[in-house]
Amino acid sequence: MDAGLAALLGAAVGSLATLGAAIVSGRAQARSQHDQWRRQHRRDAYASYLSALHDRDIAMDAILDALRSDDPELPDVDEKIRRFITLAREVHRAVEVVILEGPAPLAEVAGRVTQASADLSHVMRRMAENARGGDTTRKAEDTALAAERERILYQAVKDFRLAARSALGNTVE
């Protein structure tokens, strides 16, 4: 084989190797960018959900505080309940995005938050109905139950935060 042909074959092999390396590198970079994009969308979904939960929980605290009064102002309680319902709808919208973005184990933790929220909401609704009816026979019991359910909800939200950090790859304590 003459030197010219050998040089041409060497250049072709070198070009193919360079092209192969560029393809592999490009795919790795595209995968990395896609992973970063996905992580950012998940982060935004989780942050929106936690923000909506926070706002809704502040509204629920305001209702419970008003209902713990010896003589709750019912129009004020009703207004606070309307605000709570509006914010609860925002939480439902936000959790749908969390479920959509995944991963599945995080959606399961969000489901526990939803259940704990519902359990506390049931107590709050019963307290409001009793206040409207002037029934104070279960007030102390419901107040204690609400406090316990608030602790359970707080723990569920804390578990969600930890699961979200893990899903995002943020395992640093």
C-alpha positions as CSV (number, residue, x, y, z in Angstrom):
1,M,0.0,0.0,0.0
2,D,1.4,3.3,-0.9
3,A,1.9,6.2,1.6
4,G,-0.9,8.3,0.1
5,L,-3.5,5.6,0.5
6,A,-2.4,4.8,4.0
7,A,-2.6,8.5,5.0
8,L,-6.1,8.7,3.4
9,L,-7.2,5.6,5.3
10,G,-5.7,6.9,8.5
11,A,-7.5,10.2,8.1
12,A,-10.8,8.4,7.4
13,V,-10.5,6.3,10.5
14,G,-9.5,9.3,12.6
15,S,-12.5,11.2,11.3
16,L,-14.9,8.3,12.0
17,A,-13.5,8.0,15.6
18,T,-13.9,11.8,16.1
19,L,-17.4,11.7,14.7
20,G,-18.3,8.7,17.0
21,A,-16.9,10.5,20.0
22,A,-18.8,13.6,19.1
23,I,-22.0,11.6,18.8
24,V,-21.5,9.9,22.2
25,S,-20.6,13.2,23.8
26,G,-23.6,15.0,22.2
27,R,-26.0,12.3,23.5
28,A,-24.5,12.4,27.0
29,Q,-24.9,16.2,27.0
30,A,-28.4,16.0,25.7
31,R,-29.3,13.4,28.4
32,S,-27.7,15.6,31.0
33,Q,-29.7,18.7,29.9
34,H,-32.9,16.7,29.8
35,D,-32.3,15.4,33.3
36,Q,-31.6,18.9,34.5
37,W,-34.8,20.1,32.7
38,R,-36.8,17.3,34.3
39,R,-35.3,18.0,37.8
40,Q,-36.2,21.7,37.5
41,H,-39.8,20.9,36.5
42,R,-40.1,18.5,39.4
43,R,-38.6,21.1,41.8
44,D,-41.0,23.7,40.6
45,A,-44.0,21.3,41.1
46,Y,-42.8,20.3,44.6
47,A,-42.2,23.9,45.6
48,S,-45.6,25.0,44.2
49,Y,-47.3,22.2,46.2
50,L,-45.5,23.1,49.4
51,S,-46.3,26.8,49.0
52,A,-50.0,26.0,48.4
53,L,-50.0,23.7,51.4
54,H,-48.4,26.4,53.5
55,D,-51.1,29.0,52.5
56,R,-53.9,26.5,53.1
57,D,-52.5,25.5,56.5
58,I,-52.3,29.1,57.6
59,A,-56.0,29.5,56.6
60,M,-56.9,26.3,58.5
61,D,-55.0,27.6,61.6
62,A,-57.0,30.8,61.4
63,I,-60.3,28.8,61.4
64,L,-59.2,26.6,64.3
65,D,-58.1,29.6,66.3
66,A,-61.4,31.3,65.8
67,L,-63.3,28.1,66.7
68,R,-61.4,27.6,69.9
69,S,-62.8,30.9,71.2
70,D,-65.5,30.6,73.8
71,D,-67.8,32.7,71.6
72,P,-66.6,32.4,67.9
73,E,-67.8,35.1,65.5
74,L,-69.6,32.9,63.0
75,P,-69.6,35.3,60.1
76,D,-65.8,35.6,60.5
77,V,-65.5,31.8,60.7
78,D,-67.6,31.4,57.6
79,E,-65.4,33.9,55.7
80,K,-62.3,32.0,56.9
81,I,-63.8,28.7,55.7
82,R,-64.5,30.2,52.3
83,R,-60.8,31.3,52.0
84,F,-59.7,27.9,53.2
85,I,-61.8,26.2,50.5
86,T,-60.3,28.4,47.8
87,L,-56.8,27.6,49.0
88,A,-57.6,23.9,49.3
89,R,-58.5,23.9,45.6
90,E,-55.1,25.3,44.9
91,V,-53.5,22.5,46.9
92,H,-55.5,19.9,44.8
93,R,-54.3,21.5,41.6
94,A,-50.7,21.5,42.8
95,V,-50.7,17.9,44.0
96,E,-52.0,16.8,40.5
97,V,-48.8,18.2,39.0
98,V,-46.7,16.5,41.7
99,I,-48.4,13.2,40.8
100,L,-47.9,13.8,37.1
101,E,-44.2,14.7,37.5
102,G,-43.5,11.8,39.9
103,P,-41.8,9.7,40.9
104,A,-44.4,7.3,42.2
105,P,-43.0,7.0,45.8
106,L,-43.3,10.8,46.1
107,A,-46.9,10.7,44.9
108,E,-47.6,8.1,47.6
109,V,-46.2,10.5,50.3
110,A,-48.3,13.3,48.8
111,G,-51.3,11.0,49.2
112,R,-50.5,10.7,52.9
113,V,-50.4,14.5,53.2
114,T,-53.8,14.6,51.4
115,Q,-55.2,12.0,53.9
116,A,-53.9,13.8,56.9
117,S,-55.3,17.1,55.6
118,A,-58.7,15.5,55.1
119,D,-58.7,14.1,58.6
120,L,-58.0,17.5,60.1
121,S,-60.5,19.2,57.8
122,H,-63.2,16.8,59.0
123,V,-62.6,17.8,62.6
124,M,-62.5,21.5,61.6
125,R,-65.8,21.1,59.8
126,R,-67.4,19.4,62.8
127,M,-66.2,22.1,65.1
128,A,-67.7,24.8,62.8
129,E,-71.0,22.9,62.6
130,N,-71.1,22.6,66.4
131,A,-70.3,26.3,66.8
132,R,-73.2,27.2,64.4
133,G,-75.5,25.0,66.5
134,G,-74.3,26.3,69.8
135,D,-73.2,22.8,70.8
136,T,-70.1,22.9,73.1
137,T,-70.3,19.4,74.4
138,R,-67.4,18.1,72.3
139,K,-65.4,21.3,72.1
140,A,-62.5,20.2,74.3
141,E,-62.4,16.7,72.7
142,D,-62.4,18.2,69.2
143,T,-59.8,20.8,70.1
144,A,-57.5,18.0,71.4
145,L,-58.2,15.9,68.3
146,A,-57.5,18.9,66.0
147,A,-54.2,19.4,67.7
148,E,-53.3,15.7,67.3
149,R,-54.3,15.8,63.6
150,E,-52.3,19.0,63.1
151,R,-49.2,17.1,64.4
152,I,-49.9,14.2,62.0
153,L,-50.3,16.6,59.1
154,Y,-47.1,18.4,60.0
155,Q,-45.2,15.1,60.0
156,A,-46.7,14.1,56.6
157,V,-45.6,17.4,55.1
158,K,-42.1,17.0,56.6
159,D,-42.0,13.5,55.1
160,F,-43.0,15.0,51.7
161,R,-40.2,17.5,51.9
162,L,-37.7,14.8,52.6
163,A,-39.0,12.6,49.8
164,A,-38.9,15.6,47.4
165,R,-35.3,16.3,48.3
166,S,-34.4,12.7,47.7
167,A,-36.3,12.7,44.4
168,L,-34.3,15.7,43.3
169,G,-31.0,14.2,44.4
170,N,-30.6,16.6,47.3
171,T,-29.7,14.2,50.1
172,V,-27.4,16.6,52.0
173,E,-28.9,17.0,55.5
